[in-house]
Amino acid sequence: MSWINVLLPELKSELERKNLGAIKELLKTLKPQDIAELVEELEDQGKVLVLRLLDKETIAHIFSELPPQEREELFRLFTRKEVADLLNELDPDDRARFFDELPAEMVKKLLTYLKPEEREVTQLLLNYPPDSVGHAMTPEMVELKPDMTVEDALKFIRENAPEKETIYVAYVTDKDGKLIGRITLADIVLASPERKIVEIMDPEPVKVRASDDREVAAELISKYDLLAIPVVDSEDKLLGIVTVDDVIDIIEEEATEDIHRLAAMEAPAPEEEYFRLKLWRRVRKRLPWLVGLIIAEIGTGSILKNYSHALGAIVALAYFIPMLIDTGGNVGSQAVTLVVRALATHEISGKDFLRVIAHEFFSGLLLGLPLGIISFTISFILTNNSPISIAVGISLSLVVIISNIIGLILPFFFKLFKIDPAVASNPLITTIMDNIGLIIYFYVALFIIRLLGG
C-alpha cells in the first residue's frame, strides 16, 4: 500500500537513530493491523524494538494479524517472559490457531507458559478436530441468567467487558449451563431497568454444535447476519461462540482449499503463503496429482493406438483431435466449476441431482448444436470432405453434451462418499474427457465414413 511506502522509511530512520519517543508517537497514530504490515517489512531487531514499545494487549492484537511464519520468527526473538505474556494475552481461538501451525513438541513446551485457566481452555480447543466448530470457537462470551434485571445485566457487562470477545450479543443460560436465549446489547440498553432478561431475550437462538464442521457456523452467520453464533455440546450446554471475524478467516481458508483442489493440487495449510513456501513443498503439492493424471492419460495413447488403422487410412481425422478433446475438457471444467460452487454455497444438494441433470442436459444440447455446426464448417473448409466434416460436427456435439453431464456428476459422486466435491478438478475432468472424446470421435467417424464413404 502507498501509505506503507511513506511511513516505512520514516520508521526505519527513527529506528536507526533509536529515537524511541518519535517511534512511540508514530505508532500511536496507527491501528494494530497497520502496525502488523509495517512490522513485516522490518529487520528482526527493528521488529522486536517496535513491539517492545507497545502494551501487551496491542502486541497480542498485532501478533494475531501477522502471517504464521512471521509469528514463529518473533517467538524466537522474544524472551521467555515476553512469550509467556503474549501467549496469555492472546484470545483462546487465536492461540489455538497458532498452536495448530507448530510442531507438537513446541506446543507441549508453550502450554507450560500459560496460566492454568488459559492452559485448560487451550487444551479444550485443541482436542476438537481442526475443521470443527469447537476448534474455532472462543469461550470468551457474555453469559447472563434469565432472572437478571436489565440493570443487573448492564452492570455485569461493564465489569466483564474487557475479558470478552464481543459484548454486542449475550447468551442466556439456565442453572445447568444450557443455552436458553440470546439477547443483543441494543435490546438491553433500550429496555426498562427493572425488566427481566427472560422477558426480552430471543428464546430460540440459532446455534451450532461443537462437533459440527466449521463451515456450518460460517453458513449460519452469513444466512442470519449474525455477529456471533453460540456453540453448544450434545446436551445444549453453552461452550463458547464463533464470531464473524473468525468466519471470514474460515471462508478464506475454505475458498483457498477449493481453488487448489479445482486445479488438481494438494490443499494448502493455513500458514503456506506463496513467497514463504519452500521450493520442494511447492513441487510436492503438485507432483502427485500430475503423476496421477499422466497415468490416466495412458488411456488416450491406448485409444489412439487401437484406432491407428483409421488414422493411417484417413489422416485428416487427426487434424481435429485437439479441437475435439480440448472442447470436451473446457465444457466439463465449466460444469464442474458451476456445480462445485453451487454445492459449496448450498444452492443445490444431493436431492437436486435429477433436476441438475435435466438442466445440464438441455444446456449441453444448446451448447453442442452451435459448436457442432461451427466445427463442421471449419472441418469442411480445411478438408473439403463431407463425411469427415459431418463426423467432426456430430462428434463434437456429443462430446459437449456428455462432458456437461460428466462434469456435474463427478462432484455429486464425490459428495456422496463424503469427499470434498472440489476434488472433481478441472485437470481430472479434462483427462476423463480426453479418453471419452476420442472413443466417441472414432466410433462416429468410422460409422459415418462407412455409411457415406470418404
PLY file of the C-alpha trace (Angstrom):
ply
format ascii 1.0
element vertex 454
property float x
property float y
property float z
element edge 453
property int vertex1
property int vertex2
end_header
0.00 0.00 0.00
1.14 3.56 -0.70
0.91 4.64 2.96
3.48 1.96 3.87
5.90 3.43 1.34
5.52 6.78 3.13
5.73 5.58 6.75
8.26 2.77 6.40
11.27 4.98 5.55
10.36 7.31 8.43
10.06 4.40 10.87
13.36 2.86 9.71
15.08 6.23 10.05
13.86 6.65 13.65
14.91 3.06 14.43
18.43 3.72 13.18
18.64 6.77 15.47
16.96 4.76 18.28
14.58 7.70 18.73
12.09 5.79 20.90
9.90 8.83 21.63
9.35 9.56 17.94
8.63 5.88 17.22
6.05 5.78 20.03
4.32 8.88 18.68
4.26 7.41 15.18
2.79 4.11 16.40
0.06 5.93 18.36
-1.41 7.15 15.05
-1.72 3.62 13.64
-4.13 0.75 14.15
-2.75 -2.70 15.11
-3.50 -4.04 11.61
-1.39 -1.24 10.09
1.46 -1.79 12.55
1.43 -5.51 11.64
2.01 -4.61 7.98
4.91 -2.35 8.91
6.45 -4.93 11.24
6.58 -7.47 8.40
8.85 -5.10 6.45
11.39 -4.57 9.27
14.56 -6.43 10.15
14.47 -8.70 13.23
15.96 -6.12 15.59
13.52 -3.45 14.41
10.54 -5.77 14.85
11.44 -6.53 18.45
12.12 -2.90 19.30
8.81 -1.70 17.84
6.78 -4.36 19.63
8.51 -3.75 22.97
7.29 -0.14 22.87
3.64 -1.29 22.87
1.37 -2.62 25.59
0.65 -6.36 25.86
-2.91 -6.09 24.52
-1.79 -4.24 21.38
1.08 -6.69 20.82
-1.39 -9.60 21.03
-3.66 -7.90 18.50
-0.74 -7.28 16.12
0.50 -10.85 16.59
-2.89 -12.28 15.57
-2.71 -10.23 12.33
0.73 -11.48 11.30
1.31 -14.44 8.94
2.05 -17.72 10.77
5.73 -17.93 9.84
6.24 -14.31 10.92
4.81 -15.24 14.33
7.20 -18.16 14.70
10.15 -15.90 13.90
9.05 -13.38 16.53
8.76 -16.10 19.16
12.40 -16.97 18.61
13.38 -13.31 19.14
11.39 -12.76 22.35
12.46 -13.68 25.86
10.66 -16.47 27.70
8.73 -13.93 29.80
7.68 -11.97 26.72
6.47 -15.19 25.03
4.52 -16.16 28.16
2.92 -12.70 28.44
1.98 -12.72 24.76
0.50 -16.22 24.82
-1.60 -15.46 27.88
-2.84 -12.22 26.28
-3.97 -13.86 23.02
-7.63 -14.75 22.55
-8.12 -18.52 23.05
-9.19 -19.13 19.44
-6.20 -17.17 18.05
-3.89 -19.05 20.41
-5.30 -22.43 19.31
-4.89 -21.50 15.62
-1.27 -20.51 16.26
-0.56 -23.78 18.07
-2.02 -25.67 15.08
0.85 -24.34 12.98
3.61 -25.52 15.35
5.28 -28.91 15.87
3.76 -30.97 18.67
6.89 -30.74 20.84
6.90 -26.94 20.68
3.17 -26.80 21.54
3.81 -29.03 24.55
6.52 -26.63 25.73
4.47 -23.47 25.13
1.48 -24.86 27.02
3.63 -24.75 30.17
3.96 -20.96 29.70
0.20 -20.49 30.12
-1.69 -19.74 33.29
-3.69 -22.79 34.48
-7.06 -21.42 33.33
-5.67 -20.41 29.91
-3.99 -23.80 29.52
-7.24 -25.59 30.27
-9.16 -23.56 27.68
-6.46 -24.04 25.03
-6.28 -27.80 25.54
-10.07 -27.96 25.27
-10.00 -26.24 21.87
-7.03 -28.29 20.63
-8.86 -31.52 21.46
-11.52 -30.80 18.84
-10.84 -31.80 15.20
-9.14 -28.97 13.24
-12.12 -28.39 10.90
-14.73 -28.46 13.68
-16.66 -25.57 15.21
-15.22 -26.46 18.63
-11.69 -25.86 17.39
-12.60 -22.41 16.04
-14.68 -21.15 18.98
-13.72 -18.89 21.87
-15.15 -19.30 25.38
-14.94 -15.54 25.98
-18.60 -14.56 25.65
-21.08 -12.68 27.82
-23.28 -15.17 29.68
-26.38 -13.89 31.50
-29.01 -15.54 33.70
-32.75 -15.31 32.92
-33.74 -13.84 36.29
-31.28 -10.92 36.00
-32.81 -7.48 35.61
-31.68 -5.24 32.77
-29.87 -3.08 35.36
-28.03 -6.13 36.73
-27.13 -7.26 33.21
-25.65 -3.87 32.29
-23.60 -3.83 35.48
-22.35 -7.37 34.75
-21.40 -6.44 31.17
-19.50 -3.32 32.31
-17.49 -5.36 34.81
-16.66 -8.21 32.42
-16.46 -6.48 29.02
-12.61 -6.24 28.86
-12.28 -10.03 29.04
-14.88 -10.86 26.39
-14.55 -11.32 22.63
-17.71 -9.31 21.99
-20.30 -7.59 24.17
-22.75 -6.71 21.41
-24.55 -10.00 21.85
-25.01 -12.03 25.04
-26.34 -15.52 25.73
-28.74 -16.62 28.43
-28.19 -19.92 30.24
-30.13 -21.76 32.94
-28.72 -23.08 36.22
-27.29 -26.13 34.40
-25.47 -24.01 31.82
-27.88 -24.86 29.00
-28.44 -22.22 26.32
-31.99 -20.88 26.56
-31.80 -17.49 24.86
-29.93 -14.77 23.02
-30.06 -11.01 23.60
-28.28 -8.05 21.98
-26.73 -5.11 23.78
-29.25 -2.86 21.99
-32.14 -4.90 23.47
-30.70 -4.44 26.96
-29.91 -0.73 26.64
-33.37 0.11 25.26
-35.31 -1.91 27.87
-36.56 -0.63 31.21
-34.01 -1.22 34.04
-36.42 -3.33 36.09
-37.37 -5.77 33.32
-36.08 -9.34 33.49
-33.72 -10.69 30.82
-36.04 -13.66 30.26
-38.79 -11.23 29.17
-36.79 -9.61 26.37
-34.47 -12.38 25.14
-34.89 -14.40 21.93
-35.83 -17.86 23.30
-34.83 -19.70 20.10
-31.27 -18.64 19.22
-29.53 -20.01 16.15
-26.77 -22.32 17.40
-24.22 -24.92 16.31
-22.73 -27.97 17.98
-19.04 -28.10 18.78
-18.74 -31.27 16.66
-20.19 -29.59 13.53
-17.95 -28.69 10.62
-16.78 -25.08 10.92
-18.38 -24.33 7.53
-21.76 -24.84 9.19
-21.04 -21.90 11.52
-19.93 -19.77 8.57
-23.10 -20.56 6.62
-25.42 -19.77 9.54
-23.68 -16.50 10.41
-23.94 -15.47 6.76
-27.56 -16.60 6.42
-28.85 -14.86 9.56
-26.48 -11.85 9.52
-25.11 -12.65 12.98
-22.17 -11.05 14.78
-21.53 -14.35 16.55
-23.10 -17.78 16.90
-23.25 -19.81 20.15
-21.59 -23.23 20.31
-23.20 -25.96 22.42
-22.47 -29.58 23.29
-24.78 -32.58 22.79
-26.77 -31.54 25.90
-27.18 -27.92 24.70
-24.73 -26.58 27.30
-23.08 -23.36 26.16
-19.37 -23.85 25.41
-18.41 -20.71 23.53
-19.03 -18.63 20.41
-17.72 -18.27 16.88
-17.51 -14.62 15.82
-17.89 -13.07 12.39
-14.15 -12.24 12.15
-13.36 -15.92 12.68
-15.86 -16.80 9.95
-14.07 -14.52 7.48
-10.87 -16.50 8.11
-12.75 -19.78 7.72
-14.30 -18.70 4.42
-10.91 -17.57 3.10
-9.26 -20.88 4.05
-12.09 -22.98 2.57
-12.12 -20.95 -0.65
-8.33 -21.32 -0.99
-8.65 -25.05 -0.39
-11.32 -25.40 -3.10
-9.33 -23.33 -5.61
-6.27 -25.56 -5.12
-8.31 -28.73 -5.47
-10.08 -27.48 -8.59
-6.61 -27.02 -10.09
-5.64 -30.58 -9.00
-3.21 -29.57 -6.26
-2.88 -30.58 -2.64
-4.91 -28.25 -0.42
-2.63 -25.78 1.42
-2.09 -25.46 5.13
-3.15 -22.06 6.53
0.45 -20.95 7.03
1.53 -21.59 3.44
1.88 -18.18 1.85
3.21 -18.15 -1.72
6.56 -16.42 -1.15
7.20 -18.30 2.11
6.52 -21.72 0.58
9.74 -23.70 0.12
10.54 -24.93 -3.39
10.26 -28.63 -2.53
6.94 -28.08 -0.72
5.63 -26.20 -3.76
6.62 -29.09 -6.02
5.25 -31.75 -3.64
1.84 -30.07 -3.63
1.57 -30.52 -7.41
3.66 -33.54 -8.38
1.43 -36.43 -7.08
-1.59 -35.08 -8.95
0.39 -34.60 -12.15
1.79 -38.14 -11.92
-1.74 -39.49 -11.46
-3.02 -37.51 -14.43
-0.15 -38.77 -16.62
-1.07 -42.34 -15.71
-4.72 -41.60 -16.53
-3.66 -40.16 -19.90
-2.17 -43.56 -20.83
-5.74 -44.39 -21.87
-5.55 -41.67 -24.53
-2.47 -43.26 -26.07
-4.09 -46.69 -25.99
-7.16 -45.42 -27.81
-5.04 -43.74 -30.49
-3.06 -46.97 -30.89
-6.23 -49.05 -31.28
-7.51 -46.72 -33.98
-4.17 -46.21 -35.73
-5.50 -48.07 -38.79
-8.24 -45.46 -39.17
-5.77 -42.61 -38.76
-3.44 -44.25 -41.28
-6.22 -44.62 -43.84
-7.72 -41.17 -43.29
-5.01 -38.84 -42.00
-7.45 -35.91 -41.96
-9.13 -37.42 -38.87
-6.07 -36.47 -36.82
-6.42 -32.77 -37.68
-9.43 -32.36 -35.42
-8.42 -34.41 -32.37
-7.04 -31.40 -30.42
-10.16 -29.32 -31.10
-12.42 -32.17 -30.03
-10.72 -33.18 -26.76
-9.94 -29.59 -25.74
-13.58 -28.57 -26.21
-14.71 -31.56 -24.14
-12.30 -30.63 -21.35
-13.33 -26.97 -21.42
-17.05 -27.75 -21.26
-16.51 -30.31 -18.45
-14.41 -27.82 -16.48
-17.15 -25.20 -16.74
-19.75 -27.69 -15.49
-17.53 -28.83 -12.59
-16.89 -25.24 -11.52
-20.60 -24.33 -11.59
-21.69 -27.41 -9.62
-18.85 -27.28 -7.03
-19.70 -23.65 -6.28
-23.44 -24.39 -6.07
-22.80 -27.30 -3.67
-20.43 -25.17 -1.56
-22.98 -22.37 -1.23
-25.84 -24.89 -0.69
-27.77 -23.60 -3.70
-28.13 -27.28 -4.62
-27.85 -30.54 -2.67
-27.98 -34.29 -3.30
-31.76 -34.27 -3.61
-31.48 -31.89 -6.59
-29.38 -34.33 -8.62
-32.04 -35.25 -11.20
-33.09 -31.62 -11.65
-29.47 -30.62 -12.22
-29.04 -33.48 -14.73
-32.07 -32.24 -16.66
-30.85 -28.61 -16.57
-27.36 -29.50 -17.76
-28.57 -31.93 -20.44
-30.51 -29.14 -22.14
-27.63 -26.73 -21.54
-25.29 -29.22 -23.19
-27.71 -29.62 -26.10
-27.95 -25.87 -26.66
-24.15 -25.58 -26.44
-23.47 -28.65 -28.56
-25.62 -27.76 -31.58
-23.98 -24.42 -32.49
-20.50 -25.72 -31.63
-21.14 -28.80 -33.80
-22.19 -26.58 -36.73
-19.10 -24.40 -36.29
-16.78 -27.44 -36.15
-18.49 -28.94 -39.24
-17.88 -25.68 -41.12
-14.22 -25.47 -40.06
-13.66 -29.11 -40.98
-15.26 -28.75 -44.40
-13.21 -25.64 -45.20
-9.98 -27.46 -44.27
-10.69 -30.86 -45.87
-13.47 -30.35 -48.41
-14.61 -33.79 -47.27
-18.30 -34.07 -46.31
-18.19 -37.42 -44.41
-15.25 -36.30 -42.25
-16.85 -32.89 -41.65
-20.16 -34.49 -40.62
-18.29 -36.90 -38.32
-16.43 -33.99 -36.69
-19.61 -31.94 -36.21
-21.64 -34.81 -34.72
-18.74 -35.98 -32.53
-18.14 -32.53 -31.09
-21.86 -32.06 -30.32
-21.96 -35.40 -28.49
-18.74 -34.66 -26.61
-20.13 -31.31 -25.40
-23.36 -32.90 -24.15
-21.55 -35.81 -22.43
-18.85 -33.53 -20.96
-21.52 -31.35 -19.42
-23.22 -34.36 -17.82
-19.98 -35.91 -16.51
-18.84 -32.51 -15.20
-21.91 -32.31 -12.97
-21.98 -35.99 -11.97
-18.41 -36.06 -10.58
-18.93 -33.50 -7.75
-22.16 -35.26 -6.71
-20.34 -38.61 -6.79
-17.57 -37.36 -4.50
-20.06 -35.69 -2.15
-21.99 -38.99 -1.87
-18.84 -40.64 -0.49
-18.13 -37.66 1.80
-15.18 -36.46 -0.30
-14.75 -32.75 -0.99
-16.56 -32.13 -4.34
-13.68 -29.83 -5.34
-11.59 -32.99 -5.86
-13.53 -33.20 -9.15
-10.85 -30.89 -10.50
-10.59 -29.28 -13.90
-7.50 -31.35 -14.87
-9.34 -34.53 -13.79
-12.41 -33.83 -15.94
-10.15 -32.83 -18.83
-8.26 -36.15 -18.62
-11.51 -38.14 -18.47
-12.94 -36.30 -21.46
-9.73 -36.83 -23.48
-10.40 -40.56 -23.35
-14.18 -40.42 -23.79
-13.92 -37.80 -26.55
-11.53 -39.93 -28.60
-13.73 -43.03 -28.29
-16.80 -41.04 -29.40
-14.89 -39.44 -32.26
-13.52 -42.64 -33.73
-16.79 -44.58 -33.37
-18.79 -41.79 -35.00
-16.16 -41.11 -37.68
-15.84 -44.73 -38.74
-19.62 -45.16 -38.80
-20.22 -42.00 -40.88
-17.35 -42.71 -43.27
-18.52 -46.30 -43.87
-22.09 -45.07 -44.34
-21.33 -42.17 -46.68
-17.86 -43.01 -47.94
-14.96 -40.62 -47.55
0 1
1 2
2 3
3 4
4 5
5 6
6 7
7 8
8 9
9 10
10 11
11 12
12 13
13 14
14 15
15 16
16 17
17 18
18 19
19 20
20 21
21 22
22 23
23 24
24 25
25 26
26 27
27 28
28 29
29 30
30 31
31 32
32 33
33 34
34 35
35 36
36 37
37 38
38 39
39 40
40 41
41 42
42 43
43 44
44 45
45 46
46 47
47 48
48 49
49 50
50 51
51 52
52 53
53 54
54 55
55 56
56 57
57 58
58 59
59 60
60 61
61 62
62 63
63 64
64 65
65 66
66 67
67 68
68 69
69 70
70 71
71 72
72 73
73 74
74 75
75 76
76 77
77 78
78 79
79 80
80 81
81 82
82 83
83 84
84 85
85 86
86 87
87 88
88 89
89 90
90 91
91 92
92 93
93 94
94 95
95 96
96 97
97 98
98 99
99 100
100 101
101 102
102 103
103 104
104 105
105 106
106 107
107 108
108 109
109 110
110 111
111 112
112 113
113 114
114 115
115 116
116 117
117 118
118 119
119 120
120 121
121 122
122 123
123 124
124 125
125 126
126 127
127 128
128 129
129 130
130 131
131 132
132 133
133 134
134 135
135 136
136 137
137 138
138 139
139 140
140 141
141 142
142 143
143 144
144 145
145 146
146 147
147 148
148 149
149 150
150 151
151 152
152 153
153 154
154 155
155 156
156 157
157 158
158 159
159 160
160 161
161 162
162 163
163 164
164 165
165 166
166 167
167 168
168 169
169 170
170 171
171 172
172 173
173 174
174 175
175 176
176 177
177 178
178 179
179 180
180 181
181 182
182 183
183 184
184 185
185 186
186 187
187 188
188 189
189 190
190 191
191 192
192 193
193 194
194 195
195 196
196 197
197 198
198 199
199 200
200 201
201 202
202 203
203 204
204 205
205 206
206 207
207 208
208 209
209 210
210 211
211 212
212 213
213 214
214 215
215 216
216 217
217 218
218 219
219 220
220 221
221 222
222 223
223 224
224 225
225 226
226 227
227 228
228 229
229 230
230 231
231 232
232 233
233 234
234 235
235 236
236 237
237 238
238 239
239 240
240 241
241 242
242 243
243 244
244 245
245 246
246 247
247 248
248 249
249 250
250 251
251 252
252 253
253 254
254 255
255 256
256 257
257 258
258 259
259 260
260 261
261 262
262 263
263 264
264 265
265 266
266 267
267 268
268 269
269 270
270 271
271 272
272 273
273 274
274 275
275 276
276 277
277 278
278 279
279 280
280 281
281 282
282 283
283 284
284 285
285 286
286 287
287 288
288 289
289 290
290 291
291 292
292 293
293 294
294 295
295 296
296 297
297 298
298 299
299 300
300 301
301 302
302 303
303 304
304 305
305 306
306 307
307 308
308 309
309 310
310 311
311 312
312 313
313 314
314 315
315 316
316 317
317 318
318 319
319 320
320 321
321 322
322 323
323 324
324 325
325 326
326 327
327 328
328 329
329 330
330 331
331 332
332 333
333 334
334 335
335 336
336 337
337 338
338 339
339 340
340 341
341 342
342 343
343 344
344 345
345 346
346 347
347 348
348 349
349 350
350 351
351 352
352 353
353 354
354 355
355 356
356 357
357 358
358 359
359 360
360 361
361 362
362 363
363 364
364 365
365 366
366 367
367 368
368 369
369 370
370 371
371 372
372 373
373 374
374 375
375 376
376 377
377 378
378 379
379 380
380 381
381 382
382 383
383 384
384 385
385 386
386 387
387 388
388 389
389 390
390 391
391 392
392 393
393 394
394 395
395 396
396 397
397 398
398 399
399 400
400 401
401 402
402 403
403 404
404 405
405 406
406 407
407 408
408 409
409 410
410 411
411 412
412 413
413 414
414 415
415 416
416 417
417 418
418 419
419 420
420 421
421 422
422 423
423 424
424 425
425 426
426 427
427 428
428 429
429 430
430 431
431 432
432 433
433 434
434 435
435 436
436 437
437 438
438 439
439 440
440 441
441 442
442 443
443 444
444 445
445 446
446 447
447 448
448 449
449 450
450 451
451 452
452 453
